[in-house]
Amino acid sequence: MVSWDARTGTAAASPIACPARRVVLADSITLSAEEDYAKSIAIGDEVALWDVETEAIMGTMKIAEKYAIDKEYECKQIFRTNDPAHPGVQKVFGARGRHLAGP
């Protein structure tokens, strides 16, 4: 399980292991959303996770949290850089205004 503290901008992870496939799965999903769209969703709402390439619903997520991130801090913690040439940094800085999280 991944627990995000929006006040401090920190996360604590206790992943669930799948020994047969040697895969580690987290039971929380985090997505970025436009500010207006994020405001229209309430904590507890269930949303569809839709693949825009295949136009298929991949699953659902129950919104447990909505928060903003410190993009520079996140990049430094995850990628150890804020270099705009880094593809991960580009992805984080390209993220929309609010993050939605839940199982």
Stockholm file with secondary structure:
# STOCKHOLM 1.0

chainA/1-103         MVSWDARTGTAAASPIACPARRVVLADSITLSAEEDYAKSIAIGDEVALWDVETEAIMGTMKIAEKYAIDKEYECKQIFRTNDPAHPGVQKVFGARGRHLAGP
#=GR chainA/1-103 SS CEEEETTTTEEEECCEEETTTTEEECSCEEEEECHHHHHHSCTTCEEEEEETTTTEEEEEEECCEEECCCHHHHHHHHHSCCCTTSHHHHHHHTSCSEEEEEC
#=GC SS_cons         CEEEETTTTEEEECCEEETTTTEEECSCEEEEECHHHHHHSCTTCEEEEEETTTTEEEEEEECCEEECCCHHHHHHHHHSCCCTTSHHHHHHHTSCSEEEEEC
//
